[in-house]
Amino acid sequence: MQKNFTVEQFNRLLEPQKYDLLENYGTYLDTYRHVDGYKVALFAIFQYYCEVWLSEKTDTLYKATAFKSYKKLDPYLDKIDLSVVYALL
């Protein structure tokens, strides 16, 4: 598997492939939020971010969605150490 993907390429992958890439190349940004029964964890991977949705009821992975928009970081801003984010830029 290649070691660099665009956001679009990453989002078209099957969920197991996304999780494999996140495990090997992603950086957990030590923050998460709760949304409608899911724990949503924030990762940085390649040159973008990724939300990983885990069911709080079954503790199973539901989906992973990559994005570049800083606006989508708003729910996390009060929880993350911004020096980690700036180091990735």
N, CA, C and O atoms as CSV, one atom per row, in Angstrom:
chain,resi,resn,atom,element,x,y,z
A,1,MET,N,N,0.846,-1.185,0.000
A,1,MET,CA,C,0.000,0.000,0.000
A,1,MET,C,C,0.884,1.240,0.000
A,1,MET,O,O,1.894,1.291,0.702
A,2,GLN,N,N,0.501,2.236,-0.790
A,2,GLN,CA,C,1.305,3.462,-0.837
A,2,GLN,C,C,1.283,4.164,0.506
A,2,GLN,O,O,0.402,3.912,1.328
A,3,LYS,N,N,2.247,5.043,0.733
A,3,LYS,CA,C,2.410,5.663,2.048
A,3,LYS,C,C,1.943,7.106,2.094
A,3,LYS,O,O,2.168,7.785,3.096
A,4,ASN,N,N,1.303,7.595,1.047
A,4,ASN,CA,C,0.795,8.953,1.070
A,4,ASN,C,C,-0.465,9.010,0.223
A,4,ASN,O,O,-0.492,8.499,-0.896
A,5,PHE,N,N,-1.487,9.620,0.748
A,5,PHE,CA,C,-2.779,9.683,0.084
A,5,PHE,C,C,-3.319,11.100,0.189
A,5,PHE,O,O,-3.049,11.801,1.164
A,6,THR,N,N,-4.080,11.523,-0.812
A,6,THR,CA,C,-4.823,12.766,-0.679
A,6,THR,C,C,-6.023,12.489,0.223
A,6,THR,O,O,-6.339,11.332,0.500
A,7,VAL,N,N,-6.679,13.530,0.674
A,7,VAL,CA,C,-7.888,13.367,1.482
A,7,VAL,C,C,-8.913,12.541,0.716
A,7,VAL,O,O,-9.538,11.636,1.268
A,8,GLU,N,N,-9.075,12.861,-0.548
A,8,GLU,CA,C,-10.065,12.169,-1.366
A,8,GLU,C,C,-9.734,10.680,-1.515
A,8,GLU,O,O,-10.616,9.827,-1.421
A,9,GLN,N,N,-8.464,10.385,-1.745
A,9,GLN,CA,C,-8.048,8.988,-1.874
A,9,GLN,C,C,-8.259,8.245,-0.558
A,9,GLN,O,O,-8.756,7.119,-0.549
A,10,PHE,N,N,-7.883,8.871,0.543
A,10,PHE,CA,C,-8.047,8.250,1.860
A,10,PHE,C,C,-9.522,7.948,2.115
A,10,PHE,O,O,-9.858,6.847,2.552
A,11,ASN,N,N,-10.393,8.898,1.852
A,11,ASN,CA,C,-11.817,8.716,2.138
A,11,ASN,C,C,-12.476,7.652,1.258
A,11,ASN,O,O,-13.524,7.121,1.626
A,12,ARG,N,N,-11.889,7.332,0.118
A,12,ARG,CA,C,-12.425,6.288,-0.754
A,12,ARG,C,C,-11.968,4.880,-0.345
A,12,ARG,O,O,-12.508,3.892,-0.843
A,13,LEU,N,N,-10.996,4.779,0.542
A,13,LEU,CA,C,-10.516,3.474,0.995
A,13,LEU,C,C,-11.576,2.768,1.835
A,13,LEU,O,O,-12.467,3.407,2.394
A,14,LEU,N,N,-11.471,1.453,1.916
A,14,LEU,CA,C,-12.314,0.689,2.825
A,14,LEU,C,C,-11.903,0.998,4.261
A,14,LEU,O,O,-10.744,1.322,4.517
A,15,GLU,N,N,-12.836,0.903,5.188
A,15,GLU,CA,C,-12.539,1.256,6.577
A,15,GLU,C,C,-11.335,0.500,7.144
A,15,GLU,O,O,-10.504,1.128,7.800
A,16,PRO,N,N,-11.194,-0.816,6.928
A,16,PRO,CA,C,-9.998,-1.504,7.463
A,16,PRO,C,C,-8.687,-0.930,6.929
A,16,PRO,O,O,-7.692,-0.880,7.652
A,17,GLN,N,N,-8.679,-0.500,5.674
A,17,GLN,CA,C,-7.470,0.105,5.099
A,17,GLN,C,C,-7.175,1.451,5.772
A,17,GLN,O,O,-6.016,1.770,6.039
A,18,LYS,N,N,-8.214,2.231,6.043
A,18,LYS,CA,C,-8.033,3.517,6.732
A,18,LYS,C,C,-7.437,3.290,8.117
A,18,LYS,O,O,-6.504,3.984,8.522
A,19,TYR,N,N,-7.984,2.308,8.844
A,19,TYR,CA,C,-7.495,2.042,10.198
A,19,TYR,C,C,-6.049,1.572,10.186
A,19,TYR,O,O,-5.274,1.919,11.077
A,20,ASP,N,N,-5.684,0.786,9.186
A,20,ASP,CA,C,-4.303,0.331,9.057
A,20,ASP,C,C,-3.366,1.524,8.848
A,20,ASP,O,O,-2.314,1.608,9.481
A,21,LEU,N,N,-3.746,2.430,7.972
A,21,LEU,CA,C,-2.924,3.630,7.742
A,21,LEU,C,C,-2.832,4.485,8.992
A,21,LEU,O,O,-1.754,4.975,9.327
A,22,LEU,N,N,-3.944,4.670,9.686
A,22,LEU,CA,C,-3.921,5.470,10.914
A,22,LEU,C,C,-3.032,4.837,11.972
A,22,LEU,O,O,-2.306,5.534,12.680
A,23,GLU,N,N,-3.090,3.529,12.075
A,23,GLU,CA,C,-2.257,2.831,13.054
A,23,GLU,C,C,-0.774,2.987,12.737
A,23,GLU,O,O,0.045,3.153,13.640
A,24,ASN,N,N,-0.430,2.932,11.447
A,24,ASN,CA,C,0.977,2.971,11.049
A,24,ASN,C,C,1.528,4.373,10.821
A,24,ASN,O,O,2.719,4.601,11.033
A,25,TYR,N,N,0.692,5.318,10.396
A,25,TYR,CA,C,1.195,6.646,10.017
A,25,TYR,C,C,0.498,7.802,10.729
A,25,TYR,O,O,0.944,8.945,10.639
A,26,GLY,N,N,-0.577,7.514,11.428
A,26,GLY,CA,C,-1.332,8.584,12.076
A,26,GLY,C,C,-0.779,8.945,13.440
A,26,GLY,O,O,-0.061,8.169,14.071
A,27,THR,N,N,-1.134,10.145,13.879
A,27,THR,CA,C,-0.775,10.627,15.205
A,27,THR,C,C,-2.057,11.007,15.930
A,27,THR,O,O,-2.777,11.910,15.505
A,28,TYR,N,N,-2.337,10.314,17.024
A,28,TYR,CA,C,-3.503,10.648,17.831
A,28,TYR,C,C,-3.222,11.984,18.499
A,28,TYR,O,O,-2.191,12.148,19.150
A,29,LEU,N,N,-4.133,12.939,18.343
A,29,LEU,CA,C,-3.904,14.278,18.885
A,29,LEU,C,C,-4.411,14.440,20.310
A,29,LEU,O,O,-4.609,15.557,20.788
A,30,ASP,N,N,-4.619,13.303,20.987
A,30,ASP,CA,C,-4.947,13.288,22.410
A,30,ASP,C,C,-6.214,14.079,22.728
A,30,ASP,O,O,-6.298,14.753,23.754
A,31,THR,N,N,-7.190,13.987,21.835
A,31,THR,CA,C,-8.461,14.639,22.101
A,31,THR,C,C,-9.586,13.892,21.413
A,31,THR,O,O,-9.394,13.260,20.374
A,32,TYR,N,N,-10.737,13.974,21.998
A,32,TYR,CA,C,-11.924,13.356,21.412
A,32,TYR,C,C,-13.150,14.113,21.902
A,32,TYR,O,O,-13.075,14.941,22.810
A,33,ARG,N,N,-14.277,13.808,21.276
A,33,ARG,CA,C,-15.556,14.391,21.680
A,33,ARG,C,C,-16.618,13.300,21.608
A,33,ARG,O,O,-16.384,12.232,21.043
A,34,HIS,N,N,-17.777,13.574,22.179
A,34,HIS,CA,C,-18.885,12.621,22.170
A,34,HIS,C,C,-19.999,13.164,21.279
A,34,HIS,O,O,-20.428,14.308,21.429
A,35,VAL,N,N,-20.465,12.320,20.341
A,35,VAL,CA,C,-21.528,12.708,19.418
A,35,VAL,C,C,-22.498,11.539,19.255
A,35,VAL,O,O,-22.127,10.491,18.727
A,36,ASP,N,N,-23.722,11.716,19.703
A,36,ASP,CA,C,-24.800,10.740,19.465
A,36,ASP,C,C,-24.395,9.283,19.683
A,36,ASP,O,O,-24.643,8.439,18.823
A,37,GLY,N,N,-23.785,8.985,20.804
A,37,GLY,CA,C,-23.422,7.607,21.117
A,37,GLY,C,C,-22.084,7.158,20.559
A,37,GLY,O,O,-21.742,5.977,20.626
A,38,TYR,N,N,-21.323,8.102,20.006
A,38,TYR,CA,C,-20.005,7.777,19.455
A,38,TYR,C,C,-18.938,8.617,20.144
A,38,TYR,O,O,-19.162,9.775,20.496
A,39,LYS,N,N,-17.782,8.010,20.325
A,39,LYS,CA,C,-16.584,8.729,20.749
A,39,LYS,C,C,-15.835,9.044,19.457
A,39,LYS,O,O,-15.483,8.130,18.711
A,40,VAL,N,N,-15.588,10.318,19.187
A,40,VAL,CA,C,-14.951,10.739,17.948
A,40,VAL,C,C,-13.545,11.240,18.289
A,40,VAL,O,O,-13.378,12.292,18.906
A,41,ALA,N,N,-12.539,10.464,17.874
A,41,ALA,CA,C,-11.140,10.769,18.180
A,41,ALA,C,C,-10.500,11.498,16.997
A,41,ALA,O,O,-10.803,11.205,15.841
A,42,LEU,N,N,-9.625,12.436,17.294
A,42,LEU,CA,C,-8.968,13.239,16.264
A,42,LEU,C,C,-7.528,12.774,16.054
A,42,LEU,O,O,-6.756,12.630,17.002
A,43,PHE,N,N,-7.191,12.543,14.788
A,43,PHE,CA,C,-5.849,12.146,14.378
A,43,PHE,C,C,-5.313,13.116,13.332
A,43,PHE,O,O,-6.079,13.773,12.628
A,44,ALA,N,N,-4.013,13.194,13.241
A,44,ALA,CA,C,-3.334,13.851,12.121
A,44,ALA,C,C,-2.656,12.739,11.327
A,44,ALA,O,O,-2.038,11.837,11.893
A,45,ILE,N,N,-2.786,12.823,10.011
A,45,ILE,CA,C,-2.149,11.829,9.147
A,45,ILE,C,C,-1.789,12.512,7.842
A,45,ILE,O,O,-2.591,13.257,7.281
A,46,PHE,N,N,-0.604,12.262,7.370
A,46,PHE,CA,C,-0.092,12.896,6.156
A,46,PHE,C,C,-0.242,14.417,6.312
A,46,PHE,O,O,0.317,14.973,7.258
A,47,GLN,N,N,-0.948,15.090,5.455
A,47,GLN,CA,C,-1.077,16.551,5.554
A,47,GLN,C,C,-2.513,16.979,5.863
A,47,GLN,O,O,-2.966,18.027,5.403
A,48,TYR,N,N,-3.233,16.151,6.656
A,48,TYR,CA,C,-4.613,16.482,6.981
A,48,TYR,C,C,-4.992,15.832,8.310
A,48,TYR,O,O,-4.153,15.249,8.997
A,49,TYR,N,N,-6.251,15.945,8.648
A,49,TYR,CA,C,-6.776,15.412,9.902
A,49,TYR,C,C,-7.772,14.302,9.605
A,49,TYR,O,O,-8.263,14.175,8.483
A,50,CYS,N,N,-8.062,13.509,10.611
A,50,CYS,CA,C,-9.010,12.419,10.445
A,50,CYS,C,C,-9.785,12.224,11.746
A,50,CYS,O,O,-9.202,12.184,12.830
A,51,GLU,N,N,-11.106,12.103,11.623
A,51,GLU,CA,C,-11.935,11.755,12.760
A,51,GLU,C,C,-12.227,10.261,12.693
A,51,GLU,O,O,-12.625,9.739,11.652
A,52,VAL,N,N,-12.025,9.587,13.810
A,52,VAL,CA,C,-12.332,8.163,13.911
A,52,VAL,C,C,-13.504,8.018,14.880
A,52,VAL,O,O,-13.427,8.419,16.042
A,53,TRP,N,N,-14.575,7.441,14.376
A,53,TRP,CA,C,-15.809,7.276,15.147
A,53,TRP,C,C,-15.856,5.869,15.738
A,53,TRP,O,O,-15.760,4.877,15.014
A,54,LEU,N,N,-16.004,5.794,17.062
A,54,LEU,CA,C,-16.107,4.512,17.767
A,54,LEU,C,C,-17.428,4.469,18.524
A,54,LEU,O,O,-17.798,5.432,19.196
A,55,SER,N,N,-18.132,3.357,18.412
A,55,SER,CA,C,-19.384,3.192,19.146
A,55,SER,C,C,-19.083,3.117,20.635
A,55,SER,O,O,-18.262,2.309,21.069
A,56,GLU,N,N,-19.743,3.955,21.410
A,56,GLU,CA,C,-19.548,3.894,22.860
A,56,GLU,C,C,-20.233,2.659,23.454
A,56,GLU,O,O,-19.817,2.154,24.497
A,57,LYS,N,N,-21.272,2.184,22.791
A,57,LYS,CA,C,-22.020,1.029,23.287
A,57,LYS,C,C,-21.250,-0.272,23.079
A,57,LYS,O,O,-21.184,-1.107,23.981
A,58,THR,N,N,-20.668,-0.446,21.890
A,58,THR,CA,C,-19.989,-1.714,21.569
A,58,THR,C,C,-18.468,-1.585,21.521
A,58,THR,O,O,-17.765,-2.587,21.385
A,59,ASP,N,N,-17.954,-0.353,21.631
A,59,ASP,CA,C,-16.514,-0.080,21.563
A,59,ASP,C,C,-15.903,-0.589,20.256
A,59,ASP,O,O,-14.768,-1.065,20.236
A,60,THR,N,N,-16.672,-0.482,19.162
A,60,THR,CA,C,-16.178,-0.897,17.855
A,60,THR,C,C,-16.012,0.313,16.948
A,60,THR,O,O,-16.677,1.335,17.118
A,61,LEU,N,N,-15.116,0.176,15.990
A,61,LEU,CA,C,-14.879,1.243,15.027
A,61,LEU,C,C,-16.056,1.339,14.069
A,61,LEU,O,O,-16.548,0.325,13.573
A,62,TYR,N,N,-16.504,2.560,13.811
A,62,TYR,CA,C,-17.640,2.778,12.924
A,62,TYR,C,C,-17.192,3.352,11.583
A,62,TYR,O,O,-17.545,2.824,10.529
A,63,LYS,N,N,-16.409,4.441,11.626
A,63,LYS,CA,C,-15.926,5.044,10.391
A,63,LYS,C,C,-14.766,5.981,10.689
A,63,LYS,O,O,-14.544,6.395,11.827
A,64,ALA,N,N,-14.036,6.298,9.628
A,64,ALA,CA,C,-12.944,7.272,9.698
A,64,ALA,C,C,-13.108,8.201,8.506
A,64,ALA,O,O,-13.269,7.751,7.371
A,65,THR,N,N,-13.064,9.493,8.771
A,65,THR,CA,C,-13.248,10.486,7.721
A,65,THR,C,C,-12.144,11.528,7.803
A,65,THR,O,O,-11.939,12.149,8.846
A,66,ALA,N,N,-11.432,11.714,6.692
A,66,ALA,CA,C,-10.333,12.681,6.638
A,66,ALA,C,C,-10.848,14.032,6.136
A,66,ALA,O,O,-11.825,14.104,5.390
A,67,PHE,N,N,-10.169,15.098,6.561
A,67,PHE,CA,C,-10.533,16.450,6.130
A,67,PHE,C,C,-9.336,17.381,6.282
A,67,PHE,O,O,-8.394,17.084,7.017
A,68,LYS,N,N,-9.384,18.513,5.577
A,68,LYS,CA,C,-8.343,19.536,5.680
A,68,LYS,C,C,-8.862,20.823,6.306
A,68,LYS,O,O,-8.077,21.653,6.764
A,69,SER,N,N,-10.158,20.989,6.328
A,69,SER,CA,C,-10.772,22.236,6.777
A,69,SER,C,C,-10.485,22.505,8.257
A,69,SER,O,O,-10.795,21.688,9.124
A,70,TYR,N,N,-9.893,23.655,8.519
A,70,TYR,CA,C,-9.638,24.025,9.900
A,70,TYR,C,C,-10.937,24.256,10.648
A,70,TYR,O,O,-10.982,24.112,11.870
A,71,LYS,N,N,-11.987,24.609,9.937
A,71,LYS,CA,C,-13.288,24.833,10.565
A,71,LYS,C,C,-13.792,23.566,11.269
A,71,LYS,O,O,-14.466,23.647,12.296
A,72,LYS,N,N,-13.463,22.408,10.713
A,72,LYS,CA,C,-13.889,21.154,11.334
A,72,LYS,C,C,-13.123,20.854,12.621
A,72,LYS,O,O,-13.472,19.926,13.350
A,73,LEU,N,N,-12.088,21.630,12.900
A,73,LEU,CA,C,-11.342,21.469,14.151
A,73,LEU,C,C,-11.999,22.213,15.311
A,73,LEU,O,O,-11.643,21.991,16.468
A,74,ASP,N,N,-12.954,23.091,15.012
A,74,ASP,CA,C,-13.582,23.914,16.046
A,74,ASP,C,C,-14.030,23.133,17.280
A,74,ASP,O,O,-13.783,23.593,18.395
A,75,PRO,N,N,-14.684,21.962,17.132
A,75,PRO,CA,C,-15.124,21.250,18.341
A,75,PRO,C,C,-13.978,20.773,19.233
A,75,PRO,O,O,-14.207,20.401,20.384
A,76,TYR,N,N,-12.766,20.781,18.721
A,76,TYR,CA,C,-11.616,20.267,19.467
A,76,TYR,C,C,-10.713,21.361,20.045
A,76,TYR,O,O,-9.871,21.084,20.899
A,77,LEU,N,N,-10.886,22.584,19.588
A,77,LEU,CA,C,-9.909,23.626,19.903
A,77,LEU,C,C,-9.718,23.876,21.393
A,77,LEU,O,O,-8.617,24.217,21.826
A,78,ASP,N,N,-10.762,23.711,22.170
A,78,ASP,CA,C,-10.599,23.925,23.608
A,78,ASP,C,C,-9.963,22.725,24.301
A,78,ASP,O,O,-9.697,22.771,25.502
A,79,LYS,N,N,-9.717,21.641,23.542
A,79,LYS,CA,C,-9.192,20.409,24.131
A,79,LYS,C,C,-7.777,20.054,23.702
A,79,LYS,O,O,-7.132,19.235,24.357
A,80,ILE,N,N,-7.269,20.648,22.615
A,80,ILE,CA,C,-5.976,20.207,22.091
A,80,ILE,C,C,-4.876,21.217,22.370
A,80,ILE,O,O,-5.112,22.420,22.481
A,81,ASP,N,N,-3.693,20.696,22.477
A,81,ASP,CA,C,-2.494,21.505,22.618
A,81,ASP,C,C,-2.098,21.948,21.209
A,81,ASP,O,O,-1.634,21.131,20.414
A,82,LEU,N,N,-2.273,23.218,20.896
A,82,LEU,CA,C,-2.053,23.697,19.531
A,82,LEU,C,C,-0.609,23.575,19.072
A,82,LEU,O,O,-0.350,23.607,17.869
A,83,SER,N,N,0.325,23.437,19.979
A,83,SER,CA,C,1.718,23.267,19.538
A,83,SER,C,C,1.879,21.980,18.756
A,83,SER,O,O,2.739,21.896,17.879
A,84,VAL,N,N,1.063,20.967,19.057
A,84,VAL,CA,C,1.102,19.710,18.305
A,84,VAL,C,C,0.646,19.948,16.871
A,84,VAL,O,O,1.253,19.444,15.927
A,85,VAL,N,N,-0.422,20.715,16.715
A,85,VAL,CA,C,-0.954,20.996,15.380
A,85,VAL,C,C,0.035,21.832,14.569
A,85,VAL,O,O,0.284,21.531,13.402
A,86,TYR,N,N,0.594,22.870,15.169
A,86,TYR,CA,C,1.529,23.722,14.434
A,86,TYR,C,C,2.779,22.965,14.002
A,86,TYR,O,O,3.375,23.296,12.977
A,87,ALA,N,N,3.173,21.984,14.746
A,87,ALA,CA,C,4.347,21.182,14.379
A,87,ALA,C,C,4.091,20.374,13.106
A,87,ALA,O,O,5.029,20.000,12.401
A,88,LEU,N,N,2.810,20.106,12.815
A,88,LEU,CA,C,2.475,19.316,11.632
A,88,LEU,C,C,2.359,20.155,10.369
A,88,LEU,O,O,2.297,19.612,9.266
A,89,LEU,N,N,2.331,21.464,10.520
A,89,LEU,CA,C,2.168,22.345,9.350
A,89,LEU,C,C,3.471,22.540,8.599
A,89,LEU,O,O,3.503,23.251,7.594
